[in-house]
Amino acid sequence: MTRWHYPHKVFFSDTSSRADVQTIVSYCRSLARAHESLTGLRILIVGMPNVGKSTLLNALRRAGTGNATKAARTGGQPGITRKLSSTVKISGEDDGLIYVIDTPGVFVPYMPNPQTMLKLALVGSVKDSLLPLLTLADYLLFQVNRADPTLYKQWCPPTNDVHAWLQAVAKKTGKLMKGGEPDVEAAATWMLGRYRKGLLGRFILDDIGEGALDEWIKGEGRTEESETAARRRIRKEKAEARRKKAAGALGGAVE
């Protein structure tokens, strides 16, 4: 990522680490002092939904000014921030005046690759209501099995059957409906929550290795046409056919 974004600076940080956040604040202060603007430096926080933008803003304010009061609401679901925030001061005039603006999460208008969509949904960048819960749980089971099937051994032996998996989890955790039937949806929600909190193993969903990024880019290009794009293409083809038919009829009338 450092090479990808060169010559821009890239910082890998943990917002719960004061040292990491202070590194970002110090870098921003150096930029503010270099520009010497009377109105201060303005910084925009931009990113995918539910990746911690508001959490980063609060951490920057705490590290830069010592004010621990939250300037932005945070939550475990995408869409908590719905509009641009007002400017939040994270550094005073003596150190370099800096204001930060929080933004709602940005997302591509259409995600053609279903694997990418499932990965983004699994980590919480897509609202759970947009995908069938059992589909998401099935994909989680697939990824956990790839990483280490023993991660869920306390609830269920290794399996590729999502229904058997969720039924076993529901029974072990007491998530039962009337009559003692396992509540598989409640079990799915619980397991997704555990994964997102890092309590179901910590592993990367993408393949990592030499040339993996190039392969991923090629894979994103080998996607099927979206339904919206298909409808647009069909409308365009029909309009073109009508135009040619009308032109042909006009040509025949002139003859």
Residue pairs with C-beta under 8 A, 6 or more apart in sequence:
1 10
1 12
2 10
4 213
9 27
11 20
11 23
11 24
11 27
13 20
13 21
13 23
13 24
14 20
15 21
15 52
15 55
15 56
15 59
16 59
18 62
18 63
21 56
21 59
21 60
21 62
21 63
22 63
24 60
25 60
25 63
25 64
25 90
25 91
25 98
28 41
28 43
28 90
28 91
28 96
28 98
29 91
29 95
29 96
29 98
30 96
31 41
31 96
32 40
32 41
32 91
32 95
32 96
32 97
32 98
33 96
35 41
37 97
39 97
40 93
40 96
40 97
40 98
40 99
41 96
41 97
41 98
41 99
42 87
42 99
42 100
42 101
43 90
43 98
43 99
43 100
43 101
44 100
44 101
44 103
45 53
45 56
45 57
45 100
45 101
45 102
45 103
46 53
46 103
46 106
47 53
47 105
47 106
48 105
48 106
48 107
48 120
48 125
49 78
49 79
49 104
49 105
49 106
49 107
49 125
49 126
50 76
50 77
50 78
50 79
50 80
50 105
50 123
50 124
50 125
51 105
51 125
52 74
53 81
53 102
53 103
53 105
54 72
54 73
54 74
54 80
54 81
54 102
55 74
57 71
57 72
57 85
57 88
57 100
57 102
58 70
58 71
58 72
58 74
60 90
60 100
61 67
61 71
61 88
61 89
61 90
61 100
62 68
63 90
64 89
64 90
64 91
64 95
64 98
65 89
65 90
65 91
65 92
71 85
71 88
71 102
72 81
72 85
72 88
72 102
73 80
73 81
74 80
76 124
76 196
77 124
77 127
77 128
78 105
78 124
78 125
78 126
78 127
79 104
79 105
79 127
81 102
81 103
81 104
81 105
82 104
83 104
84 101
84 102
84 103
84 104
85 101
85 102
85 103
86 101
87 99
87 100
87 101
88 99
88 100
88 101
88 102
89 97
89 98
89 99
90 98
90 99
90 100
91 97
91 98
105 125
107 125
107 126
110 226
110 228
110 229
111 117
111 120
112 220
112 223
112 224
112 226
113 219
113 220
113 223
115 219
116 220
117 126
117 131
118 131
118 135
118 136
118 139
119 205
119 206
120 126
121 128
121 130
121 131
121 136
122 136
122 139
122 140
122 143
122 192
122 195
122 205
123 196
123 205
124 196
128 136
128 189
128 192
133 185
133 188
133 189
134 162
134 166
134 184
134 185
134 188
136 188
136 192
137 162
137 165
137 166
137 187
137 188
137 191
137 192
138 162
140 191
140 192
140 195
140 200
141 159
141 160
141 162
141 165
142 160
143 203
143 205
144 151
144 152
144 195
144 200
144 201
145 158
145 160
147 201
147 203
148 201
148 203
149 158
150 158
151 200
151 201
152 165
152 169
152 191
152 200
154 172
155 168
155 169
155 172
155 173
156 164
156 165
156 168
156 169
156 172
157 168
159 165
163 184
166 182
166 184
166 187
166 188
166 191
167 182
167 184
167 187
169 175
169 187
169 190
169 191
170 176
170 182
170 183
170 184
170 186
170 187
171 182
173 187
173 190
175 182
175 183
175 186
175 187
175 190
176 182
176 183
177 183
191 200
194 200
195 201
206 212
206 216
207 215
207 216
225 233
